[in-house]
Amino acid sequence: MGIFEYAPAPESRALANLKEQYKPFVNGEFVDGSGEPLKTVNPATEEILAEVGTASASDVDTAVKAARKAYTSVWSKMPGSERAKYLFRIARLIQERSRELAVLETLDNGKPIKESRDSDVPTAAAHFFYHAGWADKLGYAGYGPDPKPLGVAGQVIPWNFPLLMLAWKIAPALATGNTVVLKPAETTPLTALVFAEICQQAELPPGVVNILPGAGDIGASIVEHPDIDKIAFTGSTEVGKLIQRTVAGTRKKLTLELGGKAANVVFDDAPLDQAVEGIVNGIFFNQGHVCCAGSRLLVQESVAEEVLEKLRYRVSTLRLGDPLDKNTDLGAINSAEQLAKIRGLVESGDAEGAQRWTSPCPVPDRGFFFAPTVFSEVHQSMRIAREEIFGPVLSVLTFRTPEEAVAKANNTPYGLSAGIWTEKGSRILWMANQLRAGVVWANTFNRFDPAAPFGGYQESGFGREGGRTGLEAYLNV
């Protein structure tokens, strides 16, 4: 059967309401940052989108003072039922501006518009709705009759899900009575700064949310600041280790959500066509820029060839190209730096003897694109089986017994997520109990809900975000 040809269906970039300049947001106002301005780039075209003012260490200090004042004078004293109203307003405003946010996220990040539109923005709104519901019920969350907030939370988020990671961090912090100083990733600051506009629209008290664009040095200034009570970081394991060393010995509370090398395990009794869809979603969603991506596929030997054949055909149908086209399945890699890293690890897979298969899809001449790639005959000692690639590259290994599958799945320093594909409920429960992973999906992958806690073990970090469990990270308990 041939592949359907789709006519171009581009979303209008005018919906993003792009400005020439964006500024840091401190104490309820957009201010001139004293850092060196940066230019944010559209990874699909390499064009400059806007100039963004950045913060300096002195701006961090100003933002923390504003957050502390808002905490002591307004936010921590406000009844939970009143805080909830602000979170509800923010959630509704995200919904009202959803199309603008989705287009802006795609321009700034490179992900397909259908993912920004159908996944990132709706889930960001859902986190604010969910945590608004908790704001006046904290006494029933299981952390004592009257749990108290921590104070000022410093938050540093990555470039792969800019608006969604912001929501994961800010919503629980505000619901529990904390104020926030947040640094977005330097390559994707735009939706965070539009979120600042939403905070103004919602009439959030000045200083409750402060957003400081900048590079890693601004993140370090936030982490090191003596008047911050809580650090929440999502990003690489290497930076997470540096943060942990910095925070060690201080009173700061810390949660880290770091890298991953998730195993997606397919047994011979699995519904293979369904499993192939889950495999594709697990590794190629958001171009593989997902910390919990199913980047290691473990297939039972007896069905390995059949799964590989189905998988290669399915991957060959994926459309790579303009992220603003509603038909696009894979967009652009976020930066030239990340593209170089992906290419380097793919070359190591070739050098170590794995068999590379790359989709024959056309690759645009401009922009940072990488065709979806599947490696077979992969051994556990290879770099592509051990290191987080953070791109559209899948490593396929085989196993014979459930015990061997568990041993191979757990043979990683990470422990963020895993997937199991089988028709046997007893095997799912047994496997889930054996796998050292914070989240285990059964006969699905990449399913998220604000009510479900998310987080990892080992070098994937510690602490949980989302659900009742995630509230604890922002409470003095």
Steps between C-alpha positions, in 0.01 A plus 500: 500500500640840406550792733235770484620827351390795708464853369680757714289619795708770668384682810537877477809626681322835540299337779812501718488880530879507491667813636840632405607514864414319823603597852542331839197506730567619855257614771205503262668706227714447192839658569825559317736221596859591566635186331617470140195468269461170316339427167263206490500297178237301312671156474298410190630795296798633699343847487513733801157528660558769762749664730457406865630707787679289759558525871821543696586396855370835627168439322478161670542673835229754412261223392561297816434806717175564310399134543583511872296816552204354311528180704509665843250777436242347266526149361572287808228685696237463229237228562539197273157566351622842382828362360294245310313777319826634358605152382160449337535835324846407372371162375211666314729762348735228376199340334383830352847570358570137413536548126742790547703300753508189280629688194756691707622178664544334160688800356734523800549129569461323162243241609205421270201729540270201560703411811508857632128538428373160616743409778718774648258791535191300615709310756652825629149638558397171662780531758373840609141375517606195700715689750237771539282224639761417764563856620225497766526128581864468612389394847357185340808414292652281770769743617341609827195711578658834402812455281702815437676617182877521478541858380674598177550229237778525243414304187709419193333334201623340173439573133314184398158589652534870588142590592408159637805484729417851619151380594640191674712726717294814558152348554585290811722775640221759484230261618696424816568867578852550368629773271722434200814612319524299177765483229390364160751333267708748303391353163125500581405799720205638304197310636624557856497875436151482347401309814619807691246700299237248608599558864437872443164426336404283797597790730735278694653705783839650403799285594314169524647389166829634362652377171866557420634400156869427478769237463630247750663764718155641589383154596807467718428839663148384584627172646766675708284785628484486883138618525348224285337215693437248225668401173319306227702406193423306185792440266817300452644264759836681487345835598280325757810366674651850511180636654495224760857582601414869526188442711660238727538629854245779457138518616374496140256227401580341163326301226679386185347353185793401283593278207378157403566198281164327521444139398189422296452122541299302241408137574404244237134502607464877457263643237785588264328763288391683815848458646662649189282811535610523864865456404475780242323729746750408772812606309394737220253720690653850521792380283615282792559811712336330797678400819273196537522398131497127431843515338588134572267247338523152652324241281455130570715307253215296349327814366799731455518477121125549459502802731799654318333456162177661620693773678710596198194521281314714753796734551538539124149653493582775751510847348803713583487869421345837575390492865217745428343256249218310672603182312857496632591214734860598578613860521842657547773420750507787747852628433814448296675388818244226566509389135879462523463288813248270330724460195800420719319223686358356176853487359611314813226242435636448148856472630406244767330270250128561541285482186354838413175547310389855422163601364515591129291812567624825342691728737464880459809686383459776759457459872612242755342173388589135554320208335355234734754222548482144634806300608477119518757245622575731791698374800474635851859624499442738207471872565164516318365250755645680804495875434199726464490609135202735539408469135303283253728197533387158623728217618355147468615212721353152540427268793378143550347484851319752723791483744745597224270787398502634857878470525555686175237764574658572839854507360515879495601775742163665430155411628235735372252292301432169327237335281360144495310344209324168571147364525567340842395718792701289744816557294437876494470511879808279548709703258389834642607383843842394370586804287696779667305785342288779642225458240405173329247501214314183400391458137541873444774763528540872571166536679494786750241627744529787750359267767778242451842560660802496269867458589792261502765308689880488489647747248152595381460707815274494803173651616167490320302755300125476455226342705456513875855369539644795309358748752747382763793656313356847567383449859694530823442140611 
